[in-house]
Amino acid sequence: MNSFQNKVAMITGASSGIGRGLAVELGRGGASVGLVARRAEVIEEVVREVEAAGSKALALPADVQDADSIAAAAGKLRAELGPIDILIANAGIGPTRDAAEISAEEVADVINVNVIGAANSAAAVIPEMVARGSGQLVVISSLAAYRGLPRSAAYCASKAAVSAFFESLRLDLEPRGIDVTIIHVSLEIVFVLDKMLPKSTLPDATLAFRFSAP
């Protein structure tokens, strides 16, 4: 499969789970991949996996909560591998907490990573895509965006917000040649991917993702 030949993709949250799996699959498809995550040593492992799949990869240690950090990561990717064609905004956290123990600080952390982080990532690539008249934004949201779940108030709120944010981006950007895709995965698929990826079952993990994410 070479459907992503000569494309450059930037993936946040690329050190594990869905992000790691997509990075390797895009590499197999011919894309050059910029890998964004906070854990530099783990990203280097993913770089080697992408290279083993036959493509180029670049480690980009950065924190999605820091707009300057993400902008610098995008700039480095452009300088070394070329213009960014695809963004996959995947970085996210999902702590569980009973409502009786709710912490405003923890809620803020979830919103900052899941919503502000995705917005920072989009802002780092949208101007070049608009100037070029092409590009693809992808955000990994959740079925939790559609309704509240027990012990997950902050997570559900963050996913509802990020889905609405990217729906609005779609309305503004599609007339300018930029596609926007919102993937609502189930919590079960996230769990399955995290369990499967360390066992080097990437094709099966990706298959599960494709068939279970509406």
Phi, psi and omega per residue, in radians:
M1 nan 2.132 3.132
N2 -2.216 0.614 -3.056
S3 -1.224 -0.272 3.133
F4 -1.933 0.349 -3.124
Q5 -0.994 2.319 3.104
N6 1.200 0.205 3.052
K7 -1.644 2.654 3.061
V8 -2.058 2.187 -3.121
A9 -2.083 2.494 2.997
M10 -1.995 2.222 -3.104
I11 -2.130 2.186 3.040
T12 -1.638 2.716 -3.062
G13 1.114 0.686 -2.979
A14 -1.538 0.045 -3.042
S15 -1.503 -0.220 -3.103
S16 -2.787 2.997 2.998
G17 0.987 -2.393 -3.089
I18 -1.028 -0.774 -3.108
G19 -1.047 -0.774 3.141
R20 -1.132 -0.776 3.139
G21 -1.090 -0.744 3.132
L22 -1.174 -0.612 3.120
A23 -1.051 -0.787 -3.120
V24 -1.195 -0.720 -3.137
E25 -1.143 -0.703 3.080
L26 -1.121 -0.664 3.064
G27 -1.074 -0.723 3.097
R28 -1.118 -0.525 3.137
G29 -1.457 -0.006 3.062
G30 1.820 -0.041 -3.116
A31 -1.391 2.588 2.900
S32 -1.537 2.423 -2.923
V33 -2.215 2.249 2.982
G34 -1.695 2.177 -2.998
L35 -1.871 1.978 -3.097
V36 -1.875 2.209 3.031
A37 -2.936 2.910 -3.114
R38 -1.420 -0.473 -3.038
R39 -1.582 1.673 -3.033
A40 -1.046 -0.712 -3.074
E41 -1.167 -0.569 3.128
V42 -1.307 -0.654 3.124
I43 -1.048 -0.630 3.132
E44 -1.090 -0.572 3.059
E45 -1.117 -0.729 -3.133
V46 -1.199 -0.631 3.056
V47 -0.956 -0.809 -3.131
R48 -1.133 -0.624 3.115
E49 -1.159 -0.730 3.128
V50 -1.155 -0.744 3.118
E51 -1.114 -0.650 3.094
A52 -1.150 -0.459 3.093
A53 -1.389 -0.088 3.026
G54 1.817 0.270 -3.096
S55 -2.321 3.127 3.129
K56 -1.636 2.569 3.089
A57 -2.513 2.641 -3.121
L58 -2.339 2.189 3.083
A59 -1.349 2.273 -3.104
L60 -2.288 1.361 3.128
P61 -1.088 2.158 -3.101
A62 -2.896 2.804 3.103
D63 -1.941 2.086 -3.083
V64 -1.088 -0.343 3.122
Q65 -1.257 -0.285 -3.091
D66 -1.818 1.855 -3.067
A67 -1.034 -0.701 -3.135
D68 -1.154 -0.665 3.134
S69 -1.112 -0.749 -3.141
I70 -1.241 -0.673 3.089
A71 -1.089 -0.692 3.116
A72 -1.163 -0.677 3.113
A73 -1.104 -0.763 3.112
A74 -1.105 -0.699 3.116
G75 -1.112 -0.703 3.109
K76 -1.140 -0.706 3.125
L77 -1.085 -0.790 3.107
R78 -1.040 -0.780 -3.072
A79 -1.131 -0.599 -3.022
E80 -1.716 -0.570 -3.071
L81 -2.113 -0.208 3.086
G82 2.018 3.089 -3.130
P83 -0.980 2.525 -3.086
I84 -1.489 2.080 3.136
D85 -1.608 -0.560 -3.000
I86 -2.350 2.308 2.936
L87 -1.978 2.266 2.953
I88 -2.013 1.810 -3.141
A89 -1.509 1.674 -2.988
N90 -1.998 -0.346 -3.047
A91 -1.011 2.359 3.132
G92 -2.991 2.785 3.052
I93 -2.272 2.748 -3.095
G94 -2.578 1.063 3.106
P95 -1.151 2.596 3.084
T96 -1.846 2.505 -3.079
R97 -2.740 2.208 3.055
D98 -1.109 2.543 -3.072
A99 -1.028 -0.520 3.136
A100 -1.200 -0.277 -3.111
E101 -2.027 0.341 -3.031
I102 -1.057 2.442 -3.125
S103 -2.109 2.134 3.127
A104 -1.057 -0.635 3.133
E105 -1.125 -0.731 3.126
E106 -1.174 -0.687 3.083
V107 -1.039 -0.765 3.126
A108 -1.086 -0.684 3.114
D109 -1.073 -0.769 -3.128
V110 -1.121 -0.786 3.136
I111 -1.114 -0.723 -3.114
N112 -1.113 -0.706 3.139
V113 -1.339 -0.909 -2.973
N114 -1.325 -0.585 -3.075
V115 -1.828 -1.021 -3.127
I116 -1.112 -0.655 3.106
G117 -1.068 -0.744 3.107
A118 -1.171 -0.675 3.114
A119 -1.143 -0.731 3.091
N120 -1.067 -0.709 -3.130
S121 -1.138 -0.770 3.116
A122 -1.109 -0.745 -3.114
A123 -1.108 -0.454 -3.124
A124 -1.293 -0.329 -3.067
V125 -2.107 -0.363 -3.044
I126 -1.048 -0.780 -3.083
P127 -0.996 -0.740 3.137
E128 -1.197 -0.606 3.117
M129 -1.167 -0.713 3.107
V130 -1.110 -0.754 3.141
A131 -1.105 -0.608 -3.110
R132 -1.472 -0.424 -3.110
G133 1.400 0.404 3.112
S134 -2.815 2.753 3.115
G135 2.708 2.958 -3.125
Q136 -2.427 2.093 3.014
L137 -1.808 2.279 3.087
V138 -2.228 2.293 3.048
V139 -2.135 2.386 3.083
I140 -1.609 1.817 3.074
S141 -1.782 -2.613 -3.040
S142 -2.727 2.722 2.999
L143 -1.079 -0.329 3.075
A144 -1.134 -0.207 3.087
A145 -1.173 -0.364 -2.993
Y146 -1.593 -0.342 3.124
R147 -2.866 2.774 3.107
G148 -1.251 2.523 3.092
L149 -2.129 2.695 -3.137
P150 -1.051 2.471 3.044
R151 1.051 0.383 -3.036
S152 -2.417 0.578 -3.040
A153 -1.029 -0.829 -3.104
A154 -1.163 -0.745 -3.116
Y155 -1.112 -0.828 -3.126
C156 -1.076 -0.754 3.128
A157 -1.087 -0.706 -3.116
S158 -1.161 -0.683 -3.113
K159 -1.288 -0.605 3.036
A160 -1.088 -0.721 -3.125
A161 -1.164 -0.782 -3.078
V162 -1.199 -0.601 3.090
S163 -1.140 -0.792 3.125
A164 -1.128 -0.661 3.131
F165 -1.048 -0.842 -3.109
F166 -1.301 -0.466 3.010
E167 -1.104 -0.700 3.098
S168 -1.180 -0.712 3.063
L169 -1.014 -0.701 3.139
R170 -1.011 -0.772 -3.113
L171 -1.079 -0.633 -3.135
D172 -1.395 -0.607 -2.919
L173 -1.721 -0.481 -3.116
E174 -1.050 -0.670 3.084
P175 -1.117 -0.250 -3.139
R176 -1.779 0.231 3.043
G177 1.578 0.178 -3.108
I178 -1.906 2.125 3.113
D179 -1.501 2.499 3.128
V180 -2.216 2.146 -3.108
T181 -2.093 2.254 3.095
I182 -1.977 2.067 -3.114
I183 -1.833 2.062 3.125
H184 -1.742 1.670 -3.128
V185 -1.515 2.785 3.051
S186 -1.557 2.693 3.116
L187 -1.076 -0.537 3.132
E188 -1.127 -0.665 -3.129
I189 -1.197 -0.687 3.076
V190 -1.022 -0.748 3.134
F191 -1.129 -0.776 -3.139
V192 -1.074 -0.776 -3.140
L193 -1.077 -0.770 -3.133
D194 -1.087 -0.580 3.133
K195 -1.372 -0.589 -3.025
M196 -1.436 -0.673 -3.001
L197 -1.029 -0.737 3.132
P198 -1.104 -0.341 3.137
K199 -1.584 0.191 3.095
S200 1.041 0.720 3.078
T201 -1.921 0.805 -3.057
L202 -1.000 -0.760 -3.132
P203 -1.043 -0.750 -3.141
D204 -1.170 -0.690 3.129
A205 -1.098 -0.738 -3.136
T206 -1.177 -0.654 3.097
L207 -1.078 -0.771 3.119
A208 -1.068 -0.696 3.132
F209 -1.111 -0.815 -3.067
R210 -1.125 -0.664 -3.035
F211 -1.558 -0.197 -3.057
S212 -1.981 -0.043 -3.133
A213 -1.848 1.837 -3.117
P214 -1.220 nan nan
